[in-house]
Amino acid sequence: MSRSSFSYEHSRFDLISPFCIIALSIIGVFFIYSAQHYQQTDDWTGVINWILNNDWLRQIIWMGIGLTAYFVISLIDYKIFLKYSHWIYFLALGLLALVPWSPLGVIILGAKRWLDVGVTTVQPSELAKLACLVISASMLTGSKIGTVRDSRQTLAKMALAVSLPFLFILFQPDLGSALVIPSVVLAQLYASNLSKSFFTTAFAIFAVIVGLVVLDTHNYGEYVAAKMEATEEQVVEKPHYWIPIKDYQRQRVMGFIFPDKVNRRDEGWNREQSIISVGSGGMFGKGWLNGNQAQLGYLPRAVAHNDFIFSVIAEETGFLGSVVVVSLFGLLLANSIRIATIARDRFGTLLVIGVATLFSIHIFVNIAMTIGLMPITGLPLPFLSHGGTFMVSCCVLQGLAQSVYRFRKEF
């Protein structure tokens, strides 16, 4: 191969994304290890069992699988996803249906979101996010988008396609993951130059829903307070709710909106301990393996290594370490937007816009909830939180962005 052709092929592979992915994944492994360091014992048998059964080792395995998937997807022309978008969508829908309606569905931590496939469990909602992203980009690519009146047929088809996986995920229940899907689709619609009146209406509807959530949360808080004060003979009537969410989800929202109304040792515990973890890190942190909140169990051990991994990082590396992590995410997102702008076709642009939006929501919501700026949700942090299906899903999505970069046409 000549030097010039080697240079050309090399330029067809973006190096920024894999650098960020590998760096974040390695950081994730180290701090998953740290979050569960309390399990180690001095007995050799205990140490061996701890190594074999610990999540940091499984995360390394999933990291290897995810990176392999990343490079494989990046070598495939992304236009093949346009051709097979419907097959991907129906596969995801079928797997979602297996969760509630087959013996493969398993309940973990009170939610039925996983399928037991023998050697491990998988979460179909991660494939559903990818499928919705691809099917909506496919529909928008093949349709003329302009005013709402001109786009009614396309919008109706997209609403139907997106609503089915949305409802499956919502009733698992997994409100956080469900809300990611319409956000991604709205970003793709905006990138397709849909009339601004549509987004004005969508924002108004969103504001009404937020108002109803606040009202439901207030009514729930009043109900809980009345029930605590009632005697055994008194019957406290449960209020009518406008939003179909679970009571534990209302408790999370109440812990954010009305923190004084929740029990700090119950509903408000995770939020408070996470804020303490982040704040106690100071400028330089307490040092790796020296964080107290997770290892002493104040930050619940069931969630410290996944949903609250940023709290562990902030406590042990401080403000400077947190800035490094946020900067890596910022670089990854900025690079995704750059790839979207240089894509030479509509489908490629919409794919990468969807990927960037999905990652932005996960990153913002997860970090915001750990510092008390958002209600507690189940959205993990890409490449850092423990989770096999989520790790592979993130790598596949970034592989799609790399494919768009590699197979863009030069004119």
LINLINMO-V730880 format. One record per pair of residues at least 12 apart in sequence whose C-alpha atoms are under 10 Angstrom apart, sorted by the first residue. I is the first residue (numbers start at 1). J is the second residue. Records with the same first field share a line. If there is no record, write none. Layout:
I->J, J
This chain:
9->406
10->406
11->405, 406
12->402, 403, 405, 406, 407, 408
13->74, 75, 402, 403, 405, 406, 407
14->335, 339, 401, 402, 403, 405, 406
15->402
16->328, 331, 332, 335, 336, 402
17->328, 329, 331, 332, 333, 334, 335, 336, 398, 399, 401, 402
18->67, 70, 71, 332, 395, 398, 399, 402
19->328, 331, 332
20->325, 327, 328, 329, 330, 331, 332, 333, 383
21->63, 67, 70, 328, 329, 332, 382, 383, 384, 394, 395, 398
22->63, 67, 383
23->325, 328, 383, 384
24->324, 325, 326, 328, 329, 382, 383, 384, 385
25->59, 60, 63, 64, 67, 382, 383, 384, 385, 386, 391
26->59, 60, 63, 383, 384
27->313, 325, 383, 384
28->56, 59, 60, 63, 305, 306, 309, 310, 313, 381, 382, 383, 384, 385, 386
29->55, 56, 57, 58, 59, 60, 63, 305, 383, 384, 385, 386
30->56, 59, 60, 288, 289, 313, 384
31->56, 288, 289, 304, 305, 309, 310, 312, 313, 316, 384, 385, 386
32->54, 55, 56, 57, 59, 304, 305, 306, 309, 312, 313, 384, 385, 386
33->51, 54, 55, 56, 57, 59, 288, 289, 305
34->56, 288, 289, 290, 291, 294, 295, 304, 305, 309, 312, 313, 316
35->55, 56, 288, 289, 290, 291, 292, 293, 294, 295, 296, 297, 299, 300, 301, 303, 304, 305, 306, 308, 309, 311, 312, 313
36->50, 54, 55, 56, 289, 294, 295, 296, 297, 301, 302, 304, 305
37->50, 54, 289, 290, 291, 294, 295, 296
38->289, 292, 294, 295, 296, 297, 301
39->51, 54, 295
40->54
55->305, 306, 386, 387, 388
56->305, 386
58->386, 387, 388
59->383, 384, 385, 386, 387, 388, 391
60->386, 388
61->388
62->386, 387, 388, 389, 390, 391, 392
63->383, 387, 388, 391, 392, 395
64->391, 392
65->388, 391, 392, 395
66->383, 388, 389, 390, 391, 392, 393, 394, 395, 396, 399
67->391, 392, 394, 395, 396, 398, 399
68->392, 395, 396, 399
69->392, 393, 394, 395, 396, 397, 398, 399
70->392, 393, 394, 395, 396, 397, 398, 399, 400, 401, 402, 403
71->395, 396, 398, 399, 400, 402, 403
72->396, 399, 400, 403
73->395, 396, 397, 398, 399, 400, 401, 402, 403
74->395, 396, 397, 398, 399, 400, 401, 402, 403, 404, 405, 406, 407
75->399, 400, 402, 403, 404, 406, 407
76->399, 400, 402, 403, 404, 406, 407
77->400, 402, 403, 404, 405, 406, 407, 408
78->347, 348, 351, 399, 400, 401, 402, 403, 404, 405, 406, 407, 408
79->138, 345, 347, 348, 403, 404, 407
81->131, 134, 135, 137, 138, 347, 351, 400
82->134, 135, 137, 138, 139, 141, 142, 347, 348, 351
83->138
84->134, 135, 138
85->131, 132, 133, 134, 135, 136, 137, 138, 139
86->131, 132, 134, 135, 138
87->131, 135
88->127, 128, 130, 131, 132, 134, 135
89->127, 128, 129, 130, 131, 132, 133, 134, 135, 136, 161, 162, 165
90->128, 131, 161, 165
91->124, 127, 128, 131
92->124, 125, 126, 127, 128, 129, 130, 131, 132, 165
93->124, 125, 127, 128, 131, 132, 161, 164, 165, 168
94->124, 128, 165
95->114, 115, 122, 123, 124, 125, 127, 128
96->113, 114, 115, 123, 124, 125, 126, 127, 128, 164, 165, 168, 169, 172
97->124, 165, 168, 169
98->113, 114, 115, 124
99->112, 113, 114, 115, 116, 123, 124, 125, 168, 169, 172
100->112, 113, 114, 115, 168, 171, 172
102->115
103->115, 116
104->116, 117, 118, 121
105->117, 121, 122, 123
106->121, 122
107->172
109->302
110->172, 173
111->171, 172, 173, 174
112->169, 171, 172, 173, 174
113->125, 168, 169, 171, 172, 173, 174
114->172, 389
120->388, 389
121->387, 388, 389
122->387, 388, 389, 390
123->387, 388, 389, 390, 393
124->165, 169, 389, 390
125->165, 166, 168, 169, 170, 172, 174, 177, 178, 389, 390, 393
126->169, 177, 389, 390, 391, 392, 393, 394
127->389, 390, 392, 393, 396
128->162, 165, 166, 168, 169, 177, 178, 181, 393
129->162, 165, 166, 177, 178, 180, 181, 182, 184, 354, 355, 358, 393, 397
130->181, 351, 354, 355, 358, 393, 394, 396, 397
131->161, 162, 165, 181
132->158, 161, 162, 163, 164, 165, 166, 181, 182, 184, 185, 354
133->162, 181, 182, 184, 185, 188, 350, 351, 352, 353, 354, 355, 358, 397
134->185, 347, 350, 351, 354, 355
135->158, 161, 162, 185, 351
136->154, 155, 157, 158, 159, 161, 162, 184, 185, 186, 188, 189, 347, 350, 351, 354
137->158, 185, 188, 189, 192, 346, 347, 348, 349, 350, 351, 352, 353, 354
138->346, 347, 348, 350, 351
139->154, 155, 157, 158, 161, 347
140->154, 155, 158, 188, 189, 192, 346, 347, 350
141->192, 345, 346, 347, 348, 349, 350
142->154, 346, 347
143->155, 192
144->192, 194
145->189, 192, 193, 194, 195
146->192, 193, 194, 195, 196
147->193, 194, 195, 196, 197, 198
148->194, 195, 196, 197, 198
149->195
150->194, 195
151->194, 195
155->189
158->185
159->182, 185
162->181, 182, 185
163->178, 181, 182
165->178, 181
166->178, 179, 180, 181, 182
169->181
170->244, 245
171->244, 245, 246
173->245, 246, 249
174->245, 249, 377, 378, 379
175->245, 246, 249, 377, 378, 379
176->361, 362, 365, 376, 377, 378, 379, 380
177->358, 361, 362, 377, 378, 379, 380
179->361
180->357, 358, 359, 360, 361, 362, 379
181->354, 357, 358
183->354, 357, 358, 361
184->350, 351, 353, 354, 355, 356, 357, 358, 359, 360, 361
185->350, 353, 354, 357, 358
186->198, 199, 202, 354, 357
187->350, 353, 354, 356, 357, 358
188->349, 350, 351, 352, 353, 354, 355, 357
189->350, 354
190->350, 353
191->346, 349, 350, 353, 354
192->346, 349, 350
209->242, 243
210->243
212->241, 242, 243
213->241, 242, 243, 244, 245, 250, 253, 254
214->243, 250, 253, 254, 257, 258
215->241, 242, 243
216->239, 240, 241, 242, 243, 244, 245, 250, 253, 254
217->241, 243, 247, 249, 250, 251, 252, 253, 254, 255, 257, 258
218->250, 253, 254, 257, 258, 261
219->238, 239, 240, 241, 250
220->238, 239, 240, 241, 247, 250, 251, 254
221->250, 251, 254, 258, 261, 262
222->238, 239, 261
223->236, 237, 238, 239
224->236, 238, 261, 262
225->261, 262
248->267
249->267, 375, 376, 377
250->267, 375
251->263, 266, 267, 268, 375, 376
252->267, 268, 270, 271, 374, 375, 376, 377
253->267, 374, 375, 376, 377
254->267, 268, 375
255->267, 268, 269, 270, 271, 272, 372, 374, 375, 376
256->268, 271, 369, 372, 373, 374, 375, 376
257->373, 374, 375
259->271, 272
267->376
268->376
269->298, 299, 300
270->298, 299, 300, 303, 304, 308, 369, 370, 376
271->299, 308, 369, 370, 371, 372, 373, 374, 375, 376
272->298, 299, 370, 371, 372
273->293, 294, 297, 298, 299, 300, 311, 370, 371
274->293, 294, 298, 299, 300, 304, 308, 309, 310, 311, 312, 314, 315, 369, 370, 371, 372
275->299, 311, 314, 315, 369, 370, 371, 372, 373
276->293, 298, 299, 311, 315, 370, 371
277->291, 292, 293, 294, 298, 299, 308, 310, 311, 312, 313, 314, 315, 316, 318, 370, 371
278->293, 310, 311, 312, 313, 314, 315, 316, 317, 318, 319, 322, 370, 371
279->311, 314, 315, 318, 319, 371
280->292, 293, 311, 314, 315, 316, 318, 319
281->311, 312, 313, 314, 315, 316, 317, 318, 319, 320, 321, 322
282->314, 315, 316, 317, 318, 319, 320
283->314, 315, 317, 318, 319, 320, 321, 322
284->314, 315, 316, 317, 318, 319, 320, 321, 322
285->313, 314, 315, 316, 317, 318, 319, 320, 321, 322
286->313, 314, 315, 316, 317, 318
287->313, 315, 316, 317, 318
288->312, 313, 315, 316, 317
289->312, 316
290->312, 315, 316, 317
291->311, 312, 313, 314, 315, 316, 317
292->312, 315, 316
293->311, 312, 315
294->308, 309, 311, 312, 315
295->312
299->311, 312
303->378, 380, 385, 386
304->385, 386
305->380, 384, 385, 386, 387
306->378, 379, 380, 381, 382, 384, 385, 386, 387
307->366, 367, 369, 370, 376, 377, 378, 379, 380, 381, 384, 385, 386, 387
308->366, 367, 369, 370, 376, 378, 379, 380, 381, 384, 385, 386
309->366, 367, 370, 380, 381, 384, 385, 386
310->322, 325, 326, 366, 367, 369, 370, 371, 380, 381, 384, 385
311->367, 369, 370, 371
312->370
313->325, 384
314->370
325->384
326->363, 364, 367
329->359, 360, 363, 382, 383
330->360, 363
332->356, 359, 360, 398
333->353, 355, 356, 357, 359, 360
334->356
335->356, 401
336->349, 352, 353, 354, 355, 356, 357, 359, 398, 401, 402, 405
337->349, 352, 353, 355, 356, 357, 401
338->352, 353, 405
339->352, 353, 401, 402, 403, 404, 405, 406, 408
340->352, 353, 354, 355, 356, 401, 404, 405
341->353
342->404, 405, 408, 409, 410
343->401, 404, 405, 406, 407, 408, 409, 410
344->404, 405, 407, 408, 409, 410, 411
345->404, 408, 409
347->404
348->400, 401, 403, 404, 405, 407, 408
349->401, 404
351->397, 400, 401, 404
352->397, 398, 400, 401, 402, 403, 404, 405
353->401
354->397, 401
355->394, 396, 397, 398, 399, 400, 401
356->397, 398, 401
358->394, 397
359->381, 382, 394, 397, 398
360->382
361->379, 381
362->378, 379, 380, 381, 382
363->379, 380, 381, 382
364->379, 381
365->377, 378, 379, 380, 381
366->378, 379, 380, 381, 382
367->379, 380, 381
381->394
382->394, 395
383->395
